[in-house]
Amino acid sequence: MRRREFLSLLGSAAVAWPLAARAQQPALPVVGFINGGSADASAPRATAFRKGLNETGYVEGRNVTVEYHWLEGHYDRLPAVMTDLARRRVAVIATPGSGPAAVAAKAATTKIPIVFGVAEDPVQLGLVTSLARPSGNATGINFFSEEVTTKRLRLLHDVLPKAVRIAVLLNPANVASAQSTLREVQEAAPSVGLQIQILNATTIGEIDAAFATFAREHFDALFVGPDGFFSSRAVQFATMTARDRIPAAYSTRDIVEVGGLMSYGTDIADSFRQVGVYTGRILKGAKPAELPVLQATKFEFVINLQTARVLGIEVPPAVLSIADDLIE
């Protein structure tokens, strides 16, 4: 063989070897991440999920692929998304902060591990048989948004003792959450002398329509039910409540940080981190049935004092003393 031909052959082999080596590398495990909000508005929560993954040794793009599905309130997309993830047999389905997504995942597969983050009772949702022993392909975090509805309503009354007529905004597409919130507020309202009227919204346009109804009916305050889509519309809520001078109470602090009046609930970002931790543990070989459902233990009451001043609300000293965070 001539020297030039030999060198040419050697050079071709040098190029082919790393290509062949790369081709032989196993594909990264895929985590299907589904949430009812939007990518932009929920970016801090996605970051918290990745932080949880990192705590277990998984780094997105290096040794795991995370495939994000942001529903933006279109819960009707869930069956198709879950069917596709089940067909492709992804490594884990993660549904932080979304009861509807968790239920849809459970309906789609009994084999693929599911890590959920839900406000409702996961046993009643049919996700697990018990909190201590899930005994199936699902486990996760219960962050009790629904269980604190009564206290959130009472705190709104404490901040606005003269308020009587309260509009309660729900997302009927988030069936379990809407039904639970409705039941809780209907039971709690009479005990504190409040009259409630239910408003529904499933889209951006319907949120606008709900605010038009609020302005027309002259309610004293707005109580926004817990929902991933509502949380992703923080700026819309803050803008419209400021425009119409509406005092409003929320389940998470996100909207309060951009101008809402008050919130009471669990640390949702931390629940996303915990879903990330459980996802990483399952990727390492843990079985969902062996991981007990975690329960949120930290609740926070947040008041935006600047918004209170703009609305002409003098928050009672006794209420200020129990707030966990006061935003100036």
N, C-alpha and C positions, 0 to 999 in steps of 0.2 A: 504494500500500500504506500502510495506517495505520502511524503510528510505533510503536504498541504491538505490532502484528503483526510489524513488522520487528525490533524488539528481541527478541521471543520467538523468532523464527526464528534470529537471530544467536546467542542463548544456546544453542539446541539444537545448532547447528553447532559451538559452542565445546566442548560436551560430547562430541560425536561425533568430532571430530578426534583427540583423544588416544586414544580407544578404538580408532579405526581404525588409528592409528599403532602402538599396542600389538599389535593383531591382525596387523600386517604384520611384526612383529619375528620373526626366525627362532628356532625352538626351540633350546634349549641341547643340545649333544651329551650323550648319556647313556652313562655308564660302568657296566657291570654288574660289581659287586664281589661275589665269592663266597668264603666261608671256612667251614671245618668247625667253628669254635668258636661262641661266643655273643657277642652284642653287648656285654653288660655286661662280661664278663671280658676281651674283646679290645679294649676302648675305646682303650687306649694304642696298640695296633697300628694301629687305624683312623686315629688322630690322626697317626701316623707316615706313613701312606699319603697323607693330605691334605697333610702337610708337603712330601712329594715333589712332589705336584701343584702346590703353591704355588711351589716353586722353578722351575717352568717357566712360571709366569704364570697358572695356573688356580686359581680359587677356587670351591669348591663353593657352588652357589646363585647365583653371579654370572655365570660364563661356562661352567660345566659342571654337570651333574647326576650325582650318584653314587647308584646304586640298590643298596642293600646286601641281600645274601642270606646270613644266618647259618644254617648247617645244624644246629648244635648236635649234631653227631655223626650226623645222619640223612643219610648219604651216598647212600641210595637215592633221595633227592629230586633228585639231580644231573641225571639225564636230562631231567626235566620242566622244571627251571629253565633248562638250557642250550637246550632246544628253544624255549622262550619267548623267550629273549634273541636267538637266531638268527632267529626269525620276525620280531621287531621290528627287527632290524638295528641294534642298538645300536652306538655308535661304537667302543667297545673293551670287551673282557671281561678283567677283572683277577682273577687267582686267587692272591693272595699267601699263602704258607704252606700251600698245599693241593695236593698231587700229584693226588689223585683229581679235584678240580675242574678242574685243568689238562687232564688226560686227557679228561674229559667234554667240556670246551670244544672241544678239538681234534677230537673225534668228531662234534661238532654242527655245526661250520662250518669251511670252508676259506677263507672270505672275510673274516670279521670279525677284526681284529687281536686277538691274545691276549697278555697280559703275565702271565707266571707267576712264582711263587716256589716252588721245589720242593727237597726234600731229596735226592731220588734223581737219578740221571744222566738229564738231559732227552733225551739221544740214545737211551738204552735205553727210555725211556718213549714214544718215538716223537713227541716234541714238536718236535724240530729234527733236521736232518741232521748238523750239527756245531755246536760252541759258537761258533766264529769266524764261521761263515756259516750262520745258521739256515735260510735259503732257503725260507721258507714264511710262514705268517701268525702265527707265534708266536715270542716271545723272552722273556727275563726274567732271573731270578736263580737260581743254584744255591747253596744254603747248606750243603750237605754234612752234614746231620745223621746220615745213615747212615754216611758214611765215618769219623766220629769215634766210632762205637759202641764199637770195640775199646778206644780210649783211655779212654773214659768208664768202661768196665768195669774197666780196670786202675787207674784213679784210685779207684774204689770199693774195690777190693782194697787199695790203699795206705792209704786212710783207715781201713779195717777189716781189718787183716791177718789176724785170726783168723776172719773170716767164711768159710764154705765153701758153705753151701746158699743159693743166690740165686734168688728168684722173679722172673721176667721178665714184666712185664705188657704185652700187645700189644692193638691194636685190629684184629681181622681184617677189619673193614669197610674199613679203609685198607690195601688189599691189598698194594700195592708196598712201602709202608713196613714193614708187619708181616713180610713175607717177607724183606726185606733185613736188618732187625734180627735176626730169628731166625737167619739164615745167619751173620751176623757174631758173635753171642754164642756160637753153637754152635762156631764155629771158635776163638774167643778164650778161652773158659772153661777148657779143659783146660790151656792154657799157663800159667795162673796158679793152677791147682789149685782151680778153682771147679766146683761142681755146680749146674746150672740146671734149673728147672722152669718151663714156660710156663703163664701164666694169661691168659685172654682176657676182654675187656670191650668192649662196644659201646654201652652205655647207663649212666646213672647207677646204676641198680639192679645192673647187672652189676659195676660198680666196687665197690659195697658187698659183693657176693658174693665178689669176688676177695679183699677184705680179710678176710672171714670164713674163706676157705680159708687165707690166710696165717697167721692166728691159730691155726687148727687144726693146721697142719703145722709151725709153729714154725721158719720160715725165718730165716736170719741177717740178710738184707737184701732190699730191693726195688729192682729196676731197671726204671724205667718207660720204655717205648719212645716215640720221638717221634711225636706225633699232635696235630693241631689241637684235637680234642675234649678230649683229656687236658689240654692246656694251658689250656683254658677252664674246667677243673674244679680250678683251683689251690687254692681254699679247701677243697674237699672232700678233696683229697689231704693237704693240710697238717693239717687237723683229724683225719683218721683215722690218719695216721702218728703224730701226737702222742698220740692216745688209746691206740693200741696199742703205742707206743714202738718204732716201726719206723724204722730208718735207711734212707733211700731216695735214689736218684740219678736225676736228670732230665736232659732234653736242653736245657732252657731255664731261665733264672734266675727266671722268673715265680713258680714254686712255692716256690723257695728264699727269695724275698723275703717270702713270707707264712708261712714256717715249715718248708719242706722242708730237708733236710740239705745237699745238694750238687747241682751241675749242671755239665755241661761241654758246650759247643756254641757255635754262632755267635750273633751279635747279631741275633736275629730281627726286632726292631723296625726295625733299620736296613735289613733286606731289604725290609720293607714300604715304607719310604721310597723305596728304589731302584725298587720296582715303580711307585710313584707318579710318580717322575721319568720312567721310560720311558713310562708311560701319557700323561703330558703331552707328551712329545716326539712320540708318535704322533698325538695330537690336533692337533699343529702341522704334521703332514704327513710325519713320518718313517715309513719302512716297517719292519715287524718284521724282514724279511729283511736289512736293512741295519744292524741293531743287534745286536752280538754278545752272546751270553749272558754275563752277569757272574758271577763266582765270588767267594764270600765269602772274605775274607782275615783277618778278625778272629775269634779264638776266645777264649772266656772260661771260666775255671774259678772257680766261686763256691762258697763254703762259708758256711753259717749257723752261726757259733760259738755263738750262744745255744742253738740246737737241739742242737748237739753236747754242750753242757754238760748240758742237760736229759736227754739220752739216756745220759749218762755216758761219752761218747766223748772220749778225749784224742787229738786230731789230731796226728800226728807232725810235729815241726818241719820236716822236709824237705818235707812236703806243704804246710804253711802257706807255706813260702817260694816255692812256685811258683803259689800261688793268685793270681788277678787281682783278686779282691774278697773281703773278709772281712766278713760282716754280723754286727754285734754286737747 
